[in-house]
Amino acid sequence: MDTMNRLMSAPTAPCATWGPVPVKERRGYSSGRTPWAIREKENEYKIRFDMPGMTRSDVKIWVEQGNMLVIQAEKVPTEGENKDESWPAKSFGRYHTKLALPESVDFKNVKAEVKDGVLYITIPKASSTNRIDIDVQ
């Protein structure tokens, strides 16, 4: 949650880092609700991002530079849309966020789903088979 608070307090920063932020550096949304939620489970990380009005075709997600997760979404009004409605549609907008992920992530099996204007991302942790026991003398 600290990562999301930092990201939302400085939305023009190039990326957010993974991990806690010292209390003196927190500002912005730290006391309110952000559109982000991150949960760490035993075998995976789960991210929830509110994107009102966005559909599956509006959202693009990719990994770049080793461990940088990029989330981008855009919905623009099309010409002639909602002519029959008395209220203009307000569900248009743009999102662009970069998150630095931990090194221990299985990037090939990341899954994402948009459901009812909410983006759900599941990021599995890599198996830790690289352990080498050292004989203590």
C-alpha positions in Angstrom: 0.0 0.0 0.0 2.9 2.3 0.7 4.0 1.9 -3.0 0.6 2.9 -4.2 0.4 5.9 -1.8 3.8 7.1 -3.1 2.7 6.6 -6.7 -0.5 8.5 -6.2 1.2 11.4 -4.4 3.7 11.8 -7.3 1.8 10.7 -10.4 4.3 12.2 -12.8 7.3 10.3 -11.3 8.7 7.8 -13.8 8.1 4.8 -11.6 7.3 3.6 -8.2 9.6 1.3 -6.2 8.6 -1.8 -4.4 8.8 -1.6 -0.6 7.9 0.7 2.3 8.4 4.4 2.3 9.6 6.3 5.4 6.7 8.1 7.1 8.3 11.5 6.6 8.2 11.0 2.8 4.5 10.1 2.7 2.1 12.7 1.4 -1.0 13.1 -0.8 -3.3 10.1 -0.5 -1.7 8.6 2.5 -4.8 9.2 4.7 -7.4 8.6 2.0 -8.5 5.8 -0.4 -6.4 5.2 -3.5 -7.5 3.4 -6.6 -4.9 0.7 -5.8 -4.7 -2.3 -3.6 -1.8 -4.7 -3.3 -1.8 -8.0 -1.5 1.1 -10.4 -1.0 0.2 -14.1 -0.6 2.5 -17.0 -0.1 2.9 -17.8 -3.8 1.8 -14.6 -5.6 1.2 -10.8 -5.5 -2.3 -9.5 -6.3 -2.9 -6.0 -7.6 -6.4 -4.4 -7.9 -6.7 -1.1 -9.8 -10.0 0.8 -10.2 -10.5 1.9 -13.8 -14.1 3.1 -14.1 -15.4 2.8 -17.6 -12.5 0.8 -19.0 -12.9 -2.5 -20.8 -10.5 -5.2 -21.7 -9.7 -3.7 -25.1 -8.8 -0.3 -23.5 -6.1 -1.8 -21.2 -2.5 -2.8 -22.2 0.0 -4.3 -19.8 3.6 -5.3 -20.4 6.9 -5.9 -18.6 10.0 -3.9 -19.7 13.6 -3.4 -18.6 13.7 -6.6 -16.6 11.2 -6.0 -13.8 9.2 -2.9 -14.7 5.4 -3.6 -15.0 3.7 -1.0 -17.2 -0.1 -0.5 -17.0 -1.7 1.7 -19.7 -5.3 2.3 -20.4 -7.2 4.9 -22.5 -10.8 5.5 -23.4 -11.6 8.4 -25.6 -15.1 9.5 -26.7 -15.9 8.6 -30.3 -17.7 11.1 -32.5 -21.5 10.8 -32.4 -21.4 8.7 -29.2 -24.4 9.1 -26.8 -26.4 11.4 -29.1 -29.7 9.9 -27.7 -28.8 10.4 -24.1 -29.6 13.5 -22.2 -26.5 13.2 -20.0 -22.9 13.1 -21.5 -20.8 10.1 -20.7 -18.1 10.7 -18.1 -16.3 7.4 -18.3 -13.4 8.5 -20.5 -9.8 8.9 -19.3 -6.2 7.8 -19.4 -4.0 5.8 -17.0 -0.3 5.2 -17.3 1.7 3.7 -14.5 5.0 1.9 -14.1 5.7 -0.3 -11.1 9.1 -1.8 -10.2 8.5 -5.4 -9.2 10.7 -7.6 -7.0 13.3 -9.8 -8.8 11.6 -13.0 -7.5 8.6 -12.9 -9.9 7.6 -15.4 -12.6 7.0 -12.8 -15.4 5.9 -15.4 -17.9 2.9 -16.3 -15.9 1.5 -12.9 -15.0 -2.3 -12.8 -15.5 -4.6 -9.8 -15.9 -8.3 -9.4 -16.1 -10.7 -6.4 -16.4 -14.1 -7.0 -14.8 -16.7 -4.3 -14.1 -14.2 -1.4 -14.4 -11.6 -3.0 -12.1 -8.2 -4.4 -13.3 -7.0 -7.5 -11.4 -3.4 -8.5 -11.9 -1.9 -11.8 -10.5 1.9 -12.0 -10.4 3.2 -15.4 -9.3 6.4 -15.5 -7.3 9.3 -17.5 -8.8 10.1 -20.8 -7.2 13.1 -20.5 -4.9 15.1 -23.5 -6.2 18.4 -21.6 -6.3 19.1 -22.3 -2.6 22.6 -23.5 -1.9 23.4 -24.8 1.6 26.8 -23.9 3.0 28.6 -26.3 5.2 29.6 -24.4 8.4 33.1 -25.4 9.7 
